[in-house]
Structures are given as C-alpha cells and as structure tokens.
Amino acid sequence: MMTIPVGDVRNVATLALQKASVPMEHVIEQLDLLMEAELRGVPSHGLLRLSRIIRRVRNGVADAKTSGSHTWRAEAFLEVDGERGLGPVVANSALKVLMERAKKTGIAVAGIRNSNHLGMLGWYAERVATSGFTIIALSTSEALVHPWGARKAMLGTNPIAVGIPTGGLPFMMDAATSVVSMGEIHDHANRNEPIPPHWALDAQGNPTTDAKEARKGSIAPFGQAKGYALGIAFELLVSSLAGAAIGREVSGTLDDTSVCNKGDVFIVIDGPHRDLQAYLQEIRSMDPADGFSEVLIPGERGRACRERRIAEGVPMAEELWTEMQILAGLKNAA
C-alpha cells in the first residue's frame, strides 16, 4: 500500500475522467462521491470503481453528459429516467428538485431507473441533511446476496441511508442489508486477503474465506433472517416504485458492457426539526462495554478517518494508483 496526498489523488482522477470526455461539472460530482468514500475508509465504493466507470462511458452503456429527465406523476412523486447517466449526476439532479418540492408538499419521493451505480448512499444522505431536510435513500444491485437458508444469490445488497438534521452535524447512517458489499469482497481479492468465514458462499453454495471464490458465489444477509427480510422488502419497494429490474434480472453494476437497470428511491422530508444534539451526546457519554474504548454515533468513525486522511494522505494499492495514472495519460501501460 502507498499513501498518496489527497490533492494528487484528486488531480489524477480528474484527468482520467476528463480524458474519457466527462464534462467538468459531472467530473466534480462523480469524483466527489468517489473521493468521499476513499476519505471515509470505504475503498469498496471509492476509486476502485473509477476504471469501470470510464470503461462504461467509453462502451456507451453510461452517458456522461446527461443528468436524466423528470416527470411528476403526482404532486409529490417524481419519476426519473436516468437516461444512462452517471449515478451521482442523475441522483443530485433529482434531489435538488425533491428538496424544492418538499418545501411545498412536506415530503417528496423519487423513483429512479436507467441510471448508473449510485456509490456510497451516505454521501447523499449527509448532503441533504446538511441542507436541512430528512432523507431516506434506497438502492438495489445485481443479485449478490443469498436468501436466508438458500445457497445461491437472489437479492441485491440493497443498502439504506438515513440523514437527519440535528441542530449540529447531521446524523447519517449508511448500511447494506448484506454482511458486506461485493465491492469489499473485490477489495480483499485485489489485495489477496482472506475474508471472514461468515461473509460469503462460493459458487457451489459452500462457506468460503477465499475472496476470489466469493466473487463467483453469494454474500450473506446481515443479521441472518432479519437482514434477509429487510433486503427483500427493499428489493420489492425499489423495483415497484422505480419501475426497475428485480432479482437476477438486474445487471450493469459490476461490469462495463451491460446497461444498468437497477433502481433507486429517495424520500425527502421537510418537517419540523428539533435539536437532537443533547440526546446524541448522552449516547456518546455512556460507559463503553468491555472491548470498546468509546460509544460512537453512526458515521463518526468515517468522519474521523476523513480528517486523518485529509491530513496524512489516502492509502492506496500501488496497482490501483498505477492504473489511475495510465487512465489519466500520465503513464504508459506496461
């Protein structure tokens, strides 16, 4: 692993996206998302995905120039055709419209289809909550998770993020309904590191600690039957509201040749907000249990990591850094 200054990472990634003919305003949105994941210690949703995004643009299954089209199906329900646009570009365009509408209606919902991978949902949740709105964000993925009691994948990782204004820093939680994301499995495989035995099954449906074999198999739902129940509920909800593909029909989040047909749902609420800082501080001040040094609020570990990496640099595999420089035209391929 190497440690690269944040400015250098951002500059190289910017050049790589520009070289792929991504408009600068869309470069900023896509890169902010990827950088935030890197800074918060979520490499599975960070620059590991840059080369695939660029290949998708070059292969014509992602359109870097569009931000999607909007149709109001009801006063508070927005239908979004992403027009194959970049995930964060399409999502941010929809969220801007939702926040404006929520000022009038109190709540506004968007169902998004035909858009590319959203990335880290918490990025959107924190931005919206910082603007003074509550948000619930949902997304689906290719079938990567096995139902509880089954041996093959049938569900997406189907994450949820919640952002809530608190009177201080916004509350933000972001979690998949799987034990881990497939991106994290790929990250372990790229680093030739084993995974814990409870994370995944191989292609034959047997438990494995080999990340490369896990890529061919399926991920476990978190919390056993409870995570499975939430995962299937979100799958049905998002597919229904967004008019998107479901289960094994979903494609385009892990390759560079298929049109992405998963769905996204954003629920934005402009309601009366109370000051929640005292309650959160009361939780932080609780005596930690054995094995814990402190009690944290969701999102705080990521914020601390962000501050540290801004000061010290971003840890990155040498192979990934070399690939980024090649994509940026700064180094020749071997």
Backbone torsions as a table, in degrees:
resi	resn	phi	psi	omega
1	MET	NA	143.3	176.1
2	MET	-113.3	160.3	173.1
3	THR	-117.1	116.2	-173.9
4	ILE	-111.0	132.4	175.7
5	PRO	-54.5	142.3	-175.3
6	VAL	-56.5	-43.0	-178.9
7	GLY	-61.2	-38.9	179.1
8	ASP	-66.9	-42.4	179.0
9	VAL	-60.7	-47.5	-178.0
10	ARG	-63.7	-41.9	-178.4
11	ASN	-64.1	-43.1	-179.2
12	VAL	-67.7	-43.2	179.3
13	ALA	-65.0	-36.8	177.1
14	THR	-62.0	-46.3	178.8
15	LEU	-61.2	-39.6	-179.3
16	ALA	-62.8	-43.9	179.7
17	LEU	-69.7	-40.2	177.3
18	GLN	-63.0	-38.0	179.6
19	LYS	-64.2	-24.1	177.1
20	ALA	-89.8	11.6	177.1
21	SER	67.9	30.3	173.5
22	VAL	-82.1	126.4	178.5
23	PRO	-57.5	145.4	-173.0
24	MET	-58.1	-38.6	-179.7
25	GLU	-64.3	-29.8	178.0
26	HIS	-85.3	-28.8	171.9
27	VAL	-56.7	-46.2	-177.3
28	ILE	-59.7	-45.5	-178.2
29	GLU	-67.4	-47.0	-179.1
30	GLN	-64.0	-42.3	-176.6
31	LEU	-72.9	-36.4	176.6
32	ASP	-56.7	-41.5	178.9
33	LEU	-63.6	-49.9	-178.4
34	LEU	-64.0	-41.4	179.9
35	MET	-65.4	-39.3	-179.2
36	GLU	-62.7	-38.8	177.0
37	ALA	-63.5	-43.9	178.1
38	GLU	-61.7	-45.4	-176.8
39	LEU	-65.5	-33.5	-177.3
40	ARG	-90.2	7.6	175.3
41	GLY	79.5	32.0	178.2
42	VAL	-121.7	68.6	-174.9
43	PRO	-63.4	-23.1	179.2
44	SER	-61.6	-23.7	179.4
45	HIS	-113.6	15.3	-176.2
46	GLY	-103.9	-137.9	-171.7
47	LEU	-70.8	-9.5	170.2
48	LEU	-54.8	-28.9	-176.3
49	ARG	-91.2	-5.5	-174.6
50	LEU	-60.1	-48.0	-176.2
51	SER	-64.0	-36.5	178.9
52	ARG	-67.3	-40.3	177.4
53	ILE	-59.2	-45.3	-179.4
54	ILE	-65.2	-41.8	178.4
55	ARG	-64.3	-37.6	179.1
56	ARG	-64.3	-39.6	176.9
57	VAL	-64.5	-47.5	-177.8
58	ARG	-66.6	-29.3	-179.7
59	ASN	-86.3	-1.9	174.9
60	GLY	82.0	8.0	177.6
61	VAL	-95.7	-2.8	171.3
62	ALA	-132.6	133.2	179.7
63	ASP	-105.9	107.7	-174.9
64	ALA	-73.9	-8.7	-172.6
65	LYS	-98.9	-18.1	-176.2
66	THR	-94.9	155.4	172.7
67	SER	-117.6	11.8	176.8
68	GLY	90.5	169.2	177.1
69	SER	-120.0	149.3	-173.2
70	HIS	-119.2	137.9	174.0
71	THR	-136.4	121.4	177.5
72	TRP	-80.8	111.1	178.6
73	ARG	-84.8	-20.5	174.2
74	ALA	-153.4	174.1	-175.4
75	GLU	-58.0	-32.1	-175.6
76	ALA	-122.0	13.7	178.5
77	PHE	-122.8	119.3	-177.1
78	LEU	-106.0	122.3	173.7
79	GLU	-93.0	125.9	-176.9
80	VAL	-118.5	122.9	168.2
81	ASP	-97.7	111.3	-176.6
82	GLY	-70.0	-12.2	178.1
83	GLU	54.1	32.6	-179.7
84	ARG	67.4	19.5	-179.0
85	GLY	-70.7	167.1	175.9
86	LEU	-63.0	136.8	-173.7
87	GLY	-49.9	-54.4	-177.8
88	PRO	-67.8	-28.8	179.2
89	VAL	-68.7	-47.5	178.5
90	VAL	-64.2	-44.6	-177.5
91	ALA	-65.0	-44.5	-179.2
92	ASN	-65.6	-35.6	176.3
93	SER	-62.7	-43.1	179.0
94	ALA	-67.7	-41.1	-177.6
95	LEU	-65.9	-36.5	177.2
96	LYS	-59.7	-43.6	179.0
97	VAL	-67.8	-40.9	-179.5
98	LEU	-62.8	-41.9	-178.9
99	MET	-64.4	-38.9	177.0
100	GLU	-64.8	-43.2	-178.4
101	ARG	-69.0	-36.3	-178.7
102	ALA	-64.2	-25.8	175.5
103	LYS	-61.9	-28.5	-178.5
104	LYS	-93.3	-43.6	-172.1
105	THR	-98.8	-12.2	-177.5
106	GLY	88.4	-34.4	177.6
107	ILE	-146.8	144.1	177.4
108	ALA	-144.3	139.0	-174.4
109	VAL	-124.9	140.2	174.2
110	ALA	-122.6	135.3	169.3
111	GLY	-110.7	119.7	-172.9
112	ILE	-113.6	130.2	175.0
113	ARG	-130.8	167.2	175.0
114	ASN	59.4	38.1	177.3
115	SER	-124.3	165.2	-179.0
116	ASN	-92.3	-179.7	-171.3
117	HIS	-54.4	131.6	-178.3
118	LEU	-76.1	-29.6	-174.1
119	GLY	81.3	-150.1	-174.9
120	MET	-70.5	110.6	-176.7
121	LEU	-62.6	-30.5	-178.5
122	GLY	-60.7	-26.7	177.7
123	TRP	-60.7	-43.4	178.9
124	TYR	-70.6	-42.7	-177.2
125	ALA	-60.6	-43.1	-178.7
126	GLU	-69.3	-38.9	179.3
127	ARG	-63.8	-43.5	-179.1
128	VAL	-68.4	-43.2	179.6
129	ALA	-64.7	-35.1	176.5
130	THR	-63.7	-28.3	178.0
131	SER	-82.4	-0.4	174.7
132	GLY	98.0	12.5	179.8
133	PHE	-116.1	150.9	170.4
134	THR	-88.0	144.0	-178.5
135	ILE	-141.0	142.1	167.1
136	ILE	-120.1	123.5	-178.1
137	ALA	-118.7	134.6	-179.2
138	LEU	-132.7	147.3	176.2
139	SER	-149.3	159.6	175.1
140	THR	-118.8	173.9	179.9
141	SER	-145.4	-177.6	172.3
142	GLU	-60.6	157.2	-179.7
143	ALA	-65.9	104.2	-176.8
144	LEU	-123.5	-13.1	-172.3
145	VAL	-114.6	134.6	177.2
146	HIS	-86.1	138.6	173.7
147	PRO	-58.0	151.8	179.8
148	TRP	-61.6	122.7	-178.6
149	GLY	96.1	-5.3	179.6
150	ALA	-106.5	172.9	-176.0
151	ARG	-116.7	-5.5	-177.6
152	LYS	-127.9	154.8	-179.0
153	ALA	-71.6	140.5	176.9
154	MET	-144.5	-15.6	-177.6
155	LEU	-117.2	157.9	169.1
156	GLY	-78.5	173.2	173.3
157	THR	-72.5	-20.5	165.5
158	ASN	42.4	68.7	-177.6
159	PRO	-77.0	161.3	173.2
160	ILE	-132.9	141.0	172.7
161	ALA	-131.1	144.4	178.9
162	VAL	-129.5	130.8	174.9
163	GLY	-123.7	132.8	-176.6
164	ILE	-137.1	126.8	172.8
165	PRO	-63.3	141.9	-177.4
166	THR	-123.4	-6.9	-170.8
167	GLY	97.0	-13.9	174.9
168	GLY	-134.5	-135.4	173.7
169	LEU	-62.9	138.6	-177.9
170	PRO	-67.3	151.0	171.0
171	PHE	-79.3	137.3	178.1
172	MET	-145.5	126.0	170.0
173	MET	-124.7	147.4	-176.5
174	ASP	-147.3	116.4	-177.8
175	ALA	-149.6	140.5	171.9
176	ALA	-81.6	162.9	174.6
177	THR	-90.7	5.7	171.3
178	SER	-101.5	163.6	178.3
179	VAL	-58.7	-41.9	177.4
180	VAL	-144.8	172.1	173.2
181	SER	-86.5	159.0	174.2
182	MET	-65.6	-28.6	175.9
183	GLY	-59.7	-36.4	179.2
184	GLU	-70.6	-35.3	174.4
185	ILE	-61.6	-45.1	178.4
186	HIS	-62.2	-39.1	180.0
187	ASP	-62.0	-43.3	177.5
188	HIS	-65.2	-40.8	179.6
189	ALA	-63.6	-41.0	179.6
190	ASN	-64.9	-29.1	180.0
191	ARG	-97.0	6.0	-179.6
192	ASN	54.3	40.8	178.7
193	GLU	-109.9	142.3	178.4
194	PRO	-72.5	159.9	175.6
195	ILE	-107.6	157.1	176.6
196	PRO	-59.6	151.9	-173.3
197	PRO	-66.4	-18.6	-176.6
198	HIS	-94.1	2.1	-173.9
199	TRP	-78.1	-40.3	-166.9
200	ALA	-154.4	164.4	171.7
201	LEU	-112.3	153.8	176.5
202	ASP	-84.1	-174.7	-175.4
203	ALA	-62.2	-23.1	178.7
204	GLN	-90.0	-0.6	178.9
205	GLY	85.8	20.3	179.4
206	ASN	-106.2	146.3	178.3
207	PRO	-57.8	142.3	-179.8
208	THR	-143.4	150.8	171.6
209	THR	-110.0	2.1	179.2
210	ASP	-88.5	111.3	-176.4
211	ALA	-61.3	-34.1	-179.1
212	LYS	-68.8	-35.5	175.6
213	GLU	-73.0	-34.8	179.7
214	ALA	-63.8	-31.7	178.1
215	ARG	-60.6	-27.2	-179.4
216	LYS	-89.5	-8.6	-174.2
217	GLY	-110.8	-127.9	-176.4
218	SER	-145.0	153.1	-179.4
219	ILE	-94.9	150.1	178.2
220	ALA	-80.4	146.9	171.3
221	PRO	-70.5	146.0	177.3
222	PHE	-72.4	150.9	175.6
223	GLY	62.1	23.2	176.4
224	GLN	56.1	-120.7	-174.3
225	ALA	-65.2	-30.8	-177.8
226	LYS	-70.1	-42.9	176.8
227	GLY	-64.8	-37.9	176.3
228	TYR	-61.7	-42.9	-179.7
229	ALA	-62.4	-43.7	177.4
230	LEU	-65.6	-41.5	-178.3
231	GLY	-61.3	-44.3	-179.3
232	ILE	-72.2	-33.3	176.5
233	ALA	-62.7	-44.9	179.6
234	PHE	-67.4	-37.5	178.3
235	GLU	-57.9	-48.4	-179.2
236	LEU	-66.8	-42.8	-178.2
237	LEU	-63.0	-50.2	-176.7
238	VAL	-67.9	-45.2	-179.8
239	SER	-60.7	-40.2	-178.6
240	SER	-67.9	-50.0	-175.2
241	LEU	-73.1	-33.9	-176.9
242	ALA	-90.3	-14.5	-174.9
243	GLY	67.4	36.4	-174.5
244	ALA	-105.0	170.9	178.0
245	ALA	-66.0	163.9	-175.9
246	ILE	-137.5	148.4	174.7
247	GLY	57.9	-130.7	-176.6
248	ARG	-74.6	-4.3	175.7
249	GLU	-76.3	-19.6	-174.6
250	VAL	-73.5	136.7	177.1
251	SER	-147.7	168.5	171.6
252	GLY	95.7	4.3	177.3
253	THR	-100.2	-12.6	-175.6
254	LEU	-124.3	0.4	-179.0
255	ASP	-128.5	-178.6	-178.5
256	ASP	-121.3	15.6	-177.6
257	THR	-126.0	-14.1	-177.3
258	SER	-99.2	142.6	173.0
259	VAL	-65.2	135.2	-178.1
260	CYS	-80.0	122.5	-175.9
261	ASN	-124.0	18.5	174.6
262	LYS	-72.6	177.4	-179.9
263	GLY	-124.7	161.8	176.1
264	ASP	-136.1	146.5	174.9
265	VAL	-133.7	130.9	173.9
266	PHE	-119.1	132.5	174.9
267	ILE	-118.8	114.9	-177.0
268	VAL	-113.3	130.8	-174.5
269	ILE	-125.1	129.3	174.9
270	ASP	-112.3	85.9	-176.5
271	GLY	-118.1	-179.5	175.1
272	PRO	-66.4	128.9	-178.0
273	HIS	-113.1	135.3	177.9
274	ARG	-103.8	163.8	176.6
275	ASP	-78.1	117.1	-175.5
276	LEU	-107.5	6.2	-172.7
277	GLN	-65.5	-37.7	-178.3
278	ALA	-63.4	-40.9	179.7
279	TYR	-64.8	-44.1	179.6
280	LEU	-64.5	-37.9	178.4
281	GLN	-67.6	-34.2	177.0
282	GLU	-62.1	-38.2	176.9
283	ILE	-66.8	-44.2	-179.6
284	ARG	-60.6	-33.6	-174.2
285	SER	-85.4	1.7	179.0
286	MET	-68.5	151.5	177.4
287	ASP	-67.0	127.7	-179.4
288	PRO	-72.2	149.3	176.9
289	ALA	-73.9	167.4	177.9
290	ASP	-56.4	133.8	179.5
291	GLY	92.4	-4.5	179.0
292	PHE	-119.5	140.3	179.0
293	SER	-91.4	-22.1	-179.4
294	GLU	-161.6	166.4	176.1
295	VAL	-105.2	124.3	-175.4
296	LEU	-111.6	155.0	171.3
297	ILE	-90.5	142.2	177.3
298	PRO	-49.5	135.5	179.3
299	GLY	96.4	-17.7	-175.3
300	GLU	-72.8	-35.1	177.9
301	ARG	-62.4	-40.2	178.7
302	GLY	-65.6	-39.1	179.1
303	ARG	-65.8	-39.6	178.7
304	ALA	-65.4	-41.4	177.8
305	CYS	-62.1	-39.3	-179.8
306	ARG	-60.1	-48.2	-179.9
307	GLU	-61.5	-40.5	-178.8
308	ARG	-65.8	-42.7	-176.7
309	ARG	-74.8	-30.4	174.1
310	ILE	-61.9	-38.0	-179.2
311	ALA	-78.7	-38.1	-169.6
312	GLU	-106.1	-21.1	-176.5
313	GLY	112.9	172.0	-175.7
314	VAL	-104.7	121.6	174.1
315	PRO	-67.1	134.0	-175.5
316	MET	-152.3	138.8	175.7
317	ALA	-63.2	138.7	-178.9
318	GLU	-57.9	-36.6	-180.0
319	GLU	-61.7	-42.1	179.3
320	LEU	-67.8	-43.3	179.9
321	TRP	-62.0	-40.4	177.2
322	THR	-64.1	-43.8	179.3
323	GLU	-60.1	-41.6	179.2
324	MET	-63.1	-41.2	179.5
325	GLN	-66.2	-35.4	175.9
326	ILE	-66.0	-44.4	178.6
327	LEU	-62.1	-31.5	180.0
328	ALA	-82.7	-5.2	-178.9
329	GLY	78.9	16.6	-178.5
330	LEU	-94.4	-10.8	-178.0
331	LYS	-149.0	145.2	178.4
332	ASN	-84.9	144.1	177.3
333	ALA	-66.3	146.1	-179.0
334	ALA	-68.0	NA	NA
